[in-house]
Amino acid sequence: MGTLSGRTALVTGGSRGIGRAIAERLGRDGARVAVHYGRDEVAAKETVAAIEAEGGRAFAIRAELGVPGDAATLWAAFDEQADGLDILVNNAGINKAVDGTLKRIGEVTEEDFDRLFAVNAKAPFFIAQQGLRRMRDGGRIITTSTGLTRGAAKPELIAYAMSKGAVDVFTSTLAKDLGPRGITVNAVAPGAVDTDMNAGWLRGEGNSEARTALRAISPLGRVGQPADIGDVVAFLASDDSRWVTGQWIDATGGALL
C-alpha cells in the first residue's frame, strides 16, 4: 500500500514536464490523481496512461488558466470525477510574454504583465480558495515557485519572477490561516530543469556550452530533472512532512549557494 493510498490529488499543469513528474510520482505513491491540462489533451491522456500502467489511478481535466472563471471551470470538471480533495499542487505556470519571448522591463507590455500574473498568481489563489471547501482536514497544498525569487535574478524574467514572488507570500500567509485545520502549505522552488519548456536552449544541437554552464551552477554537477522536483513534492504531500508548513523549499540543486 502506498503512502498516499486513499487520497485524491490535483496537479495543475500535470500533463508535461515537472507537472507530469509530480503526477506520476503521486500516482506511484497511491494517490488518485487529477491531471489538469490547458490545451494539450494528448499529453494529459499520456500522463494518465503512464500512471495507470504502473497500477495507479488518474483522470484528466481541462481548464484554461488565466481567463475569467478559470478556477470554477477547473473545479466543475474535477467534481464530475471525484468527491473531495487531499492534495492540491498548483504547478501550472508560464514564464514568457504573450508573443512567446522573454522580456526585460523596457519591453514588457501591460498585456504581458497581466497574463503572467493571471496564470501564475491569480489562478493559484482562486483555485486554492475554491478548493478549500473540497479539501479534507490534514490536507496538503503545494505550489511551484522558482529560485528566481531568492537571489537568482534574471532581468529578462522580471515579470515572471514578480508573479512567483506573490506565490511565496501567498504560501506563508495561507499556511498560517489553515494551520488549525492541519493543512500544510509549502512552495517548491526549482532552478532550470531539463523539460520541454527549456528544450530549445538546453537540448538543441550546438547547445552543449549552455548545458555545461548549467551543470556548473549546481555543486552536484548536473542539470535538474523533472523527477528531482516530483520527489520533493511527494515528500511535502506525505505524512512525513506534517511538521513543515509555510516554507519555501530550495530545489535548485544548490544553485543558490
SULJOMO-V901676 format. One record per backbone hydrogen bond with DSSP energy under -1.0 kcal/mol. NH is the residue of the N-H (numbers start at 1). CO is the residue of the C=O. Records with the same first field share a line. If there is no record, write none. Layout:
NH->CO, CO
//
This chain:
4->29
5->2
7->4
9->32
10->87
11->34
12->89
14->36
20->16
21->17
22->18
23->19
24->20
25->21
26->22
27->23
28->24
29->25
30->27
31->26
32->7
33->57
34->9
35->59
36->11
37->61
41->39
44->40
45->41
46->42
47->43
48->44
49->45
50->46
51->47
52->48
53->49
55->52
56->51
59->33
61->35
63->37
70->67
73->69
74->70
75->71
76->72
77->73
78->74
79->75
81->78
82->78
85->134
86->8
87->8
88->140
89->10
90->142
91->89
97->101
100->97
107->104
108->104
113->109
114->110
115->111
116->112
117->113
118->114
119->115
120->116
121->117
122->117
123->118
125->121
126->122
127->123
128->124
129->125
130->126
131->127
132->128
134->131
135->131
136->85
138->181
139->136
140->86
141->184
142->88
143->186
144->90
145->188
147->190
149->146
150->147
152->147
157->154
158->155
161->157
162->158
163->159
164->160
165->161
166->162
167->163
168->164
169->165
170->166
171->167
172->168
173->169
174->170
175->171
176->172
177->173
178->174
181->178
182->179
183->178
184->139
186->141
187->247
188->143
189->249
194->224
195->193
202->198
203->199
204->199
207->204
211->207
212->208
213->209
214->210
215->211
216->212
221->218
228->225
230->226
231->227
233->229
234->230
235->231
236->232
237->233
238->235
241->238
242->239
244->241
246->185
249->187
251->189
257->254
//
